[in-house]
């Protein structure tokens, strides 16, 4: 017999899966370099927990920042929590460490692919990780209507990233 007070958190599961996709893509780029014309625009929340960037970058970008991984980058390292990369800012190489949870958008304009993440607060989602498929019943009270209206991830319109010729 099903319990109507519980529901499958599809939004949270998609959010987790899409961050895993970014991890896989960046891990492959770290190992083999950028293939073909691929390049990435990654926008992240500079205030998010775990973001580590130079103080002058935090001053210049107090809320969010977009980086481009294309022609020059160095020491791309990817782990389960995020990635670190050295990028050039006006002939000044800077190391950035960005958790996957801080990413707001990930776009590869070369193939018209993009993801946009809505932030998930602890009030919206008290668990950091999705439950394992064999998890037993949960005694938490959840407002399933509110959760159904919350969008976790969606494809962005790439018109804003296309060049006008």
Contact map, one row per residue, 1 for C-alpha under 8 A:
111000000000000000000000000000000000000000000000000000000000000000000000000000000000000000000000000000000000000000000000000000000000000000000000000000000000000000000
111100000000000000000000000000000000000000000000000000000000000000000000000000000000000000000000000000000000000000000000000000000000000000000000000000000000000000000
111111000000000000000000000000000000000000000000000000000000000000000000000000000000000000000000000000000000000000000000000000000000000000000000000000000000000000000
011111100000000000000000000000000000000000000000000000000000000000000000000000000000000000000000000000000000000000000000000000000000000000000000000000000000000000000
001111100000000000000000000000000000000000000000000000000000000000000000000000000000000000000000000000000000000000000000000000000000000000001101000000000000000000000
001111110000000000000000000000000000000000000000000000000000000000000000000000000000000000000000000000000000000000000000000000000000000001000101000000000000000000000
000111111000000000000000000000000000000000000000000000000000000000000000000000000000000000000000000000000000000000000000000000000000000000000001000000000000000000000
000001111100000000000000000000000000000000000000000000000000000000000000000000000000000000000000000000000000000000000000000000000000000000000000000000000000000000000
000000111111100000000000000000000000000000000000000000000000000000000000000000000000000000000000000000000000000000000000000000000000000000000000001000000000000000000
000000011111110000000000000000000000000000000000000000000000000000000000000000000000000000000000000000000000000000000000000000000000000000000000000000000000000000000
000000001111111000000000000000000000000000000000000000000000000000000000000000000000000000000000000000000000000000000000000000000000000000000000000001111000000000000
000000001111111100000000000000000000000000000000000000000000000000000000000000000000000000000000000000000000000000000000000010000100000000000000000000010000000000000
000000001111111110000000000000000000000000000000000000000000000000000000000000000000000000000000000000000000000000000000000000000100000000000000000000000000000000000
000000000111111111000000000000000000000000000000000000000000000000000000000000000000000000000000000000000000000000000000000000000000000000000000000000011000000000000
000000000011111111100000000000000000000000000000000000000000000000000000000000000000000000000000000000000000000000001000000000000000000000000000000000011000000000000
000000000001111111110000000000000000000000000000000000000000000000000000000000000000000000000000000000000000000000000000000000001100000000000000000000000000000000000
000000000000111111111000000000000000000000000000000000000000000000000000000000000000000000000000000000000000000000000000000000000000000000000000000000000000000000000
000000000000011111111100000000000000000000000000000000000000000000000000000000000000000000000000000000000000000000100000000000000000000000000000000000001000000000000
000000000000001111111110000000000000000000000000000000000000000000000000000000000000000000000000000110000000000000000000000000000000000000000000000000000000000000000
000000000000000111111111000000000000000000000000000000000000000000000000000000000000000000000000000000000000000000000000000000000000000000000000000000000000000000000
000000000000000011111111100000000000000000000000000000000000000000000000000000000000000000000000000000000000000000000000000000000000000000000000000000000000000000000
000000000000000001111111110000000000000000000000000000000000000000000000000000000000000000000000000000000100000000000000000000000000000000000000000000000000000000000
000000000000000000111111111000000000000000000000000000000000000000000000000001110100000000000000000100000000000000000000000000000000000000000000000000000000000000000
000000000000000000011111111100000000000000000000000000000000000000000000000000000000000000000000000000000000000000000000000000000000000000000000000000000000000000000
000000000000000000001111111110000000000000000000000000000000000000000000000000000000000000000000000000000000000000000000000000000000000000000000000000000000000000000
000000000000000000000111111111000000000000000000000000000000000000000000000001000010000000000000000000000000000000000000000000000000000000000000000000000000000000000
000000000000000000000011111111100000000000000000000000000000000000000000000011000000000000000000000000000000000000000000000000000000000000000000000000000000000000000
000000000000000000000001111111111000000000000000000000000000000000000000000000000000000000000000000000000000000000000000000000000000000000000000000000000000000000000
000000000000000000000000111111111110000000000000000000000000000000000000000000000000000000000000000000000000000000000000000000000000000000000000000000000000000000000
000000000000000000000000011111111000000000000000000000000000000000000000001111000000000000000000000000000000000000000000000000000000000000000000000000000000000000000
000000000000000000000000001111111000000000000000000000000000000000000000000000000000000000000000000000000000000000000000000000000000000000000000000000000000000000000
000000000000000000000000000111111110000000000000000000000000000000000000000000000000000000000000000000000000000000000000000000000000000000000000000000000000000000000
000000000000000000000000000111111110000000000000000000000000000000000000000000000000000000000000000000000000000000000000000000000000000000000000000000000000000000000
000000000000000000000000000010011111111000000000000000000000000000000100000000000000000000000000000000000000000000000000000000000000000000000000000000000000000000000
000000000000000000000000000010011111110000000000000000000000000000000000000000000000000000000000000000000000000000000000000000000000000000000000000000000000000000000
000000000000000000000000000000000111110000000000000000000000000000000000000000000000000000000000000000000000000000000000000000000000000000000000000000000000000000000
000000000000000000000000000000000111111000000000000000000000000000000000000000000000000000000000000000000000010000000000000000000000000000000000000000000000000000000
000000000000000000000000000000000111111100000000000000000000000000000100000000000000000000000000000000000001111000000000000000000000000000000000000000000000000000000
000000000000000000000000000000000100111110000000000000000000000000011100000000000000000000000000000000000001110000000000000000000000000000000000000000000000000000000
000000000000000000000000000000000000011111000000000000000000000000111100000000000000000000000000000000000111100000000000000000000000000000000000000000000000000000000
000000000000000000000000000000000000001111100000000000000000000001111000000000000000000000000000000000001111000000000000000000000000000000000000000000000000000000000
000000000000000000000000000000000000000111110000000000000000000001110000000000000000000000000000000000111110000000000000000000000000000000000000000000000000000000000
000000000000000000000000000000000000000011111000000000000000000111100000000000000000000000000000000000111100000000000000000000000000000000000000000000000000000000000
000000000000000000000000000000000000000001111100000000000000000111000000000000000000000000000000010001111000000000000000000000000000000000000000000000000000000000000
000000000000000000000000000000000000000000111111000000000000001110000000000000000000000000000000000001110000000000000000000000000000000000000000000000000000000000000
000000000000000000000000000000000000000000011111001000000100111110000000000000000000000000000000000001000000000000000000000000000000000000000000000000000000000000000
000000000000000000000000000000000000000000001111101000000000011100000000000000000000000000000000000000000000000000000000000000000000000000000000000000000000000000000
000000000000000000000000000000000000000000001111111000000000000000000000000000000000000000000000000011000000000000000000000000000000000000000000000000000000000000000
000000000000000000000000000000000000000000000011111000000000000000000000000000000000000000000000001001000000000000000000000000000000000000000000000000000000000000000
000000000000000000000000000000000000000000000001111100000000000000000000000000000000000000000000111000000000000000000000000000000000000000000000000000000000000000000
000000000000000000000000000000000000000000000111111110000000000000000000000000000000000000000001111001000000000000000000000000000000000000000000000000000000000000000
000000000000000000000000000000000000000000000000011111000000000000000000000000000000000000000001110000000000000000000000000000000000000000000000000000000000000000000
000000000000000000000000000000000000000000000000001111101100000000000000000000000000000000000111100000000000000000000000000000000000000000000000000000000000000000000
000000000000000000000000000000000000000000000000000111111100000000000000000000000000000000000111000000000000000000000000000000000000000000000000000000000000000000000
000000000000000000000000000000000000000000000000000011111110000000000000000000000000000000000000000000000000000000000000000000000000000000000000000000000000000000000
000000000000000000000000000000000000000000000000000001111111000000000000000000000000000000000000000000000000000000000000000000000000000000000000000000000000000000000
000000000000000000000000000000000000000000000000000011111111110000000000000000000000000000000000000000000000000000000000000000000000000000000000000000000000000000000
000000000000000000000000000000000000000000000100000011111111110000000000000000000000000000000000000000000000000000000000000000000000000000000000000000000000000000000
000000000000000000000000000000000000000000000000000000111111110000000000000000000000000000000000000000000000000000000000000000000000000000000000000000000000000000000
000000000000000000000000000000000000000000000000000000011111110000000000000000000000000000000000000000000000000000000000000000000000000000000000000000000000000000000
000000000000000000000000000000000000000000000100000000001111111110000000000000000000000000000000000000000000000000000000000000000000000000000000000000000000000000000
000000000000000000000000000000000000000000000110000000001111111100000000000000000000000000000000000000000000000000000000000000000000000000000000000000000000000000000
000000000000000000000000000000000000000000001110000000000000111110000000000000000000000000000000000000000000000000000000000000000000000000000000000000000000000000000
000000000000000000000000000000000000000000111110000000000000111111000000000000000000000000000000000000000000000000000000000000000000000000000000000000000000000000000
000000000000000000000000000000000000000000111100000000000000101111100000000000000000000000000000000000000000000000000000000000000000000000000000000000000000000000000
000000000000000000000000000000000000000011110000000000000000000111110000000000000000000000000000000000000000000000000000000000000000000000000000000000000000000000000
000000000000000000000000000000000000000111100000000000000000000011111000000000000000000000000000000000000000000000000000000000000000000000000000000000000000000000000
000000000000000000000000000000000000001111000000000000000000000001111100000000000000000000000000000000000000000000000000000000000000000000000000000000000000000000000
000000000000000000000000000000000000001110000000000000000000000000111111100000000000000000000000000000000000000000000000000000000000000000000000000000000000000000000
000000000000000000000000000000000100011100000000000000000000000000011111100000000000000000000000000000000000000000000000000000000000000000000000000000000000000000000
000000000000000000000000000000000000000000000000000000000000000000001111100000000000000000000000000000000000000000000000000000000000000000000000000000000000000000000
000000000000000000000000000000000000000000000000000000000000000000001111110000000000001100000000000000000000000000000000000000000000000000000000000000000000000000000
000000000000000000000000000000000000000000000000000000000000000000001111111100000000111100000000000000000000000000000000000000000000000000000000000000000000000000000
000000000000000000000000000000000000000000000000000000000000000000000001111100000000111000000000000000000000000000000000000000000000000000000000000000000000000000000
000000000000000000000000000001000000000000000000000000000000000000000000111110000001110000000000000000000000000000000000000000000000000000000000000000000000000000000
000000000000000000000000000001000000000000000000000000000000000000000000111111000011110000000000000000000000000000000000000000000000000000000000000000000000000000000
000000000000000000000000001001000000000000000000000000000000000000000000001111100011100000000000000000000000000000000000000000000000000000000000000000000000000000000
000000000000000000000010011001000000000000000000000000000000000000000000000111111111000000000000000000000000000000000000000000000000000000000000000000000000000000000
000000000000000000000010000000000000000000000000000000000000000000000000000011111110000000000000000000000000000000000000000000000000000000000000000000000000000000000
000000000000000000000010000000000000000000000000000000000000000000000000000001111100000000000000000000000000000000000000000000000000000000000000000000000000000000000
000000000000000000000000000000000000000000000000000000000000000000000000000001111110000000000000001110000000000000000000000000000000000000000000000000000000000000000
000000000000000000000010000000000000000000000000000000000000000000000000000001111111000000000000111110000000000000000000000000000000000000000000000000000000000000000
000000000000000000000000010000000000000000000000000000000000000000000000000111101111100000000000111100000000000000000000000000000000000000000000000000000000000000000
000000000000000000000000000000000000000000000000000000000000000000000000001111000111110000000011110000000000000000000000000000000000000000000000000000000000000000000
000000000000000000000000000000000000000000000000000000000000000000000000111110000011111000000011100000000000000000000000000000000000000000000000000000000000000000000
000000000000000000000000000000000000000000000000000000000000000000000000111100000001111100001111000000000000000000000000000000000000000000000000000000000000000000000
000000000000000000000000000000000000000000000000000000000000000000000001110000000000111110001111000000000000000000000000000000000000000000000000000000000000000000000
000000000000000000000000000000000000000000000000000000000000000000000001100000000000011111111100000000000000000000000000000000000000000000000000000000000000000000000
000000000000000000000000000000000000000000000000000000000000000000000000000000000000001111111100000000000000000000000000000000000000000000000000000000000000000000000
000000000000000000000000000000000000000000000000000000000000000000000000000000000000000111110000000000000000000000000000000000000000000000000000000000000000000000000
000000000000000000000000000000000000000000000000000000000000000000000000000000000000000111111000000000000000000000000000000000000000000000000000000000000000000000000
000000000000000000000000000000000000000000000000000000000000000000000000000000000000000111111100000000000000000000000000000000000000000000000000000000000000000000000
000000000000000000000000000000000000000000000000000000000000000000000000000000000000011110111110000000000000000000000000000000000000000000000000000000000000000000000
000000000000000000000000000000000000000000000000000011000000000000000000000000000000011110011111000000000000000000000000000000000000000000000000000000000000000000000
000000000000000000000000000000000000000000000000000011000000000000000000000000000001111000001111100000000000000000000000000000000000000000000000000000000000000000000
000000000000000000000000000000000000000000000000001111000000000000000000000000000001111000000111110000000000000000000000000000000000000000000000000000000000000000000
000000000000000000000000000000000000000000000000011110000000000000000000000000000111100000000011111000000000000000000000000000000000000000000000000000000000000000000
000000000000000000000000000000000000000000010000011100000000000000000000000000000111000000000001111101100000000000000000000000000000000000000000000000000000000000000
000000000000000000000000000000000000000000000000111000000000000000000000000000001110000000000000111111100000000000000000000000000000000000000000000000000000000000000
000000000000000000100010000000000000000000000000000000000000000000000000000000001110000000000000011111100000000000000000000000000000000000000000000000000000000000000
000000000000000000100000000000000000000000000001000000000000000000000000000000001100000000000000001111100000000000000000000000000000000000000000000000000000000000000
000000000000000000000000000000000000000000011101101000000000000000000000000000000000000000000000011111110000000000000000000000000000000000000000000000000000000000000
000000000000000000000000000000000000000001111000000000000000000000000000000000000000000000000000011111111100000000001000000000000000000000000000000000000000000000000
000000000000000000000000000000000000000001111000000000000000000000000000000000000000000000000000000001111100000000011110000000000000000000000000000000000000000000000
000000000000000000000000000000000000000011110000000000000000000000000000000000000000000000000000000000111110000001111000000000000000000000000000000000000000000000000
000000000000000000000100000000000000000111100000000000000000000000000000000000000000000000000000000000111111000001110000000000000000000000000000000000000000000000000
000000000000000000000000000000000000000111000000000000000000000000000000000000000000000000000000000000001111100111100000000000000000000000000000000000000000000000000
000000000000000000000000000000000000011110000000000000000000000000000000000000000000000000000000000000000111111111000000000000000000000000000000000000000000000000000
000000000000000000000000000000000000011100000000000000000000000000000000000000000000000000000000000000000011111111000000000000000000000000000000000000000000010011000
000000000000000000000000000000000000111000000000000000000000000000000000000000000000000000000000000000000001111110000000000000000000000000000000000000000000000000000
000000000000000000000000000000000000010000000000000000000000000000000000000000000000000000000000000000000001111110000000000000000000000000000000000000000000000000000
000000000000000000000000000000000000000000000000000000000000000000000000000000000000000000000000000000000011111111000000000000000000000000000000000000000000010000000
000000000000000000000000000000000000000000000000000000000000000000000000000000000000000000000000000000000011111111100000000000000000000000000000000000000010010000000
000000000000000000000000000000000000000000000000000000000000000000000000000000000000000000000000000000001111100111110000000000000000000000000000000000000011110000000
000000000000000001000000000000000000000000000000000000000000000000000000000000000000000000000000000000001110000011111000000000000000000000000000000000001111000000000
000000000000000000000000000000000000000000000000000000000000000000000000000000000000000000000000000000011100000001111100000000000000000000000000000000001111000000000
000000000000001000000000000000000000000000000000000000000000000000000000000000000000000000000000000000111000000000111110000000000000000000000000000000011100000000000
000000000000000000000000000000000000000000000000000000000000000000000000000000000000000000000000000000010000000000011111000000000000000000000000000000111000000000000
000000000000000000000000000000000000000000000000000000000000000000000000000000000000000000000000000000010000000000001111100000000000000000000000000000010000000000000
000000000000000000000000000000000000000000000000000000000000000000000000000000000000000000000000000000000000000000000111110110000000000000000000000000010000000000000
000000000000000000000000000000000000000000000000000000000000000000000000000000000000000000000000000000000000000000000011111111000000000000000000000000000000000000000
000000000000000000000000000000000000000000000000000000000000000000000000000000000000000000000000000000000000000000000001111111100000000000000000000000000000000000000
000000000000000000000000000000000000000000000000000000000000000000000000000000000000000000000000000000000000000000000000111111000000000000000000000000000000000000000
000000000000000000000000000000000000000000000000000000000000000000000000000000000000000000000000000000000000000000000001111111000000000000000000001000000000000000000
000000000001000000000000000000000000000000000000000000000000000000000000000000000000000000000000000000000000000000000001111111110000000000000000000000000000000000000
000000000000000000000000000000000000000000000000000000000000000000000000000000000000000000000000000000000000000000000000111111110000000000000000000000000000000000000
000000000000000000000000000000000000000000000000000000000000000000000000000000000000000000000000000000000000000000000000010011111100000000000000000000000000000000000
000000000000000000000000000000000000000000000000000000000000000000000000000000000000000000000000000000000000000000000000000011111100000000000000000000000000000000000
000000000000000100000000000000000000000000000000000000000000000000000000000000000000000000000000000000000000000000000000000000111110000000000000000000000000000000000
000000000001100100000000000000000000000000000000000000000000000000000000000000000000000000000000000000000000000000000000000000111111000000000000000000000000000000000
000000000000000000000000000000000000000000000000000000000000000000000000000000000000000000000000000000000000000000000000000000001111101000000000000000000000000000000
000000000000000000000000000000000000000000000000000000000000000000000000000000000000000000000000000000000000000000000000000000000111111000000000000000000000000000000
000000000000000000000000000000000000000000000000000000000000000000000000000000000000000000000000000000000000000000000000000000000011111000000000000000000000000000000
000000000000000000000000000000000000000000000000000000000000000000000000000000000000000000000000000000000000000000000000000000000001111100000000000000000000000000000
000000000000000000000000000000000000000000000000000000000000000000000000000000000000000000000000000000000000000000000000000000000011111110000000000000000000000000000
000000000000000000000000000000000000000000000000000000000000000000000000000000000000000000000000000000000000000000000000000000000000011111000000000000000000000000000
000000000000000000000000000000000000000000000000000000000000000000000000000000000000000000000000000000000000000000000000000000000000001111100000000000000000000000000
000001000000000000000000000000000000000000000000000000000000000000000000000000000000000000000000000000000000000000000000000000000000000111110000000000000000000000000
000000000000000000000000000000000000000000000000000000000000000000000000000000000000000000000000000000000000000000000000000000000000000011111000000000000000000000000
000000000000000000000000000000000000000000000000000000000000000000000000000000000000000000000000000000000000000000000000000000000000000001111100000000000000000000000
000010000000000000000000000000000000000000000000000000000000000000000000000000000000000000000000000000000000000000000000000000000000000000111110000000000000000000000
000011000000000000000000000000000000000000000000000000000000000000000000000000000000000000000000000000000000000000000000000000000000000000011111000000000000000000000
000000000000000000000000000000000000000000000000000000000000000000000000000000000000000000000000000000000000000000000000000000000000000000001111111000000000000000000
000011100000000000000000000000000000000000000000000000000000000000000000000000000000000000000000000000000000000000000000000000000000000000000111111100000000000000000
000000000000000000000000000000000000000000000000000000000000000000000000000000000000000000000000000000000000000000000000000000000000000000000011111110000000000000000
000000000000000000000000000000000000000000000000000000000000000000000000000000000000000000000000000000000000000000000000000000000000000000000011111111000000000000000
000000001000000000000000000000000000000000000000000000000000000000000000000000000000000000000000000000000000000000000000000100000000000000000011111111000000000000000
000000000000000000000000000000000000000000000000000000000000000000000000000000000000000000000000000000000000000000000000000000000000000000000001111111100000000000000
000000000000000000000000000000000000000000000000000000000000000000000000000000000000000000000000000000000000000000000000000000000000000000000000111111100000000000000
000000000010000000000000000000000000000000000000000000000000000000000000000000000000000000000000000000000000000000000000000000000000000000000000011111110000000000000
000000000010000000000000000000000000000000000000000000000000000000000000000000000000000000000000000000000000000000000100000000000000000000000000000111111100000000000
000000000011011000000000000000000000000000000000000000000000000000000000000000000000000000000000000000000000000000001111000000000000000000000000000001111100000000000
000000000010011001000000000000000000000000000000000000000000000000000000000000000000000000000000000000000000000000111100000000000000000000000000000000111110000000000
000000000000000000000000000000000000000000000000000000000000000000000000000000000000000000000000000000000000000000111000000000000000000000000000000000111111000000000
000000000000000000000000000000000000000000000000000000000000000000000000000000000000000000000000000000000000000011110000000000000000000000000000000000001111100000000
000000000000000000000000000000000000000000000000000000000000000000000000000000000000000000000000000000000000000001110000000000000000000000000000000000000111110000000
000000000000000000000000000000000000000000000000000000000000000000000000000000000000000000000000000000000000000001000000000000000000000000000000000000000011111100000
000000000000000000000000000000000000000000000000000000000000000000000000000000000000000000000000000000000000100111000000000000000000000000000000000000000001111111000
000000000000000000000000000000000000000000000000000000000000000000000000000000000000000000000000000000000000000000000000000000000000000000000000000000000000111111000
000000000000000000000000000000000000000000000000000000000000000000000000000000000000000000000000000000000000000000000000000000000000000000000000000000000000111111000
000000000000000000000000000000000000000000000000000000000000000000000000000000000000000000000000000000000000100000000000000000000000000000000000000000000000011111100
000000000000000000000000000000000000000000000000000000000000000000000000000000000000000000000000000000000000100000000000000000000000000000000000000000000000011111110
000000000000000000000000000000000000000000000000000000000000000000000000000000000000000000000000000000000000000000000000000000000000000000000000000000000000000011111
000000000000000000000000000000000000000000000000000000000000000000000000000000000000000000000000000000000000000000000000000000000000000000000000000000000000000001111
000000000000000000000000000000000000000000000000000000000000000000000000000000000000000000000000000000000000000000000000000000000000000000000000000000000000000000111
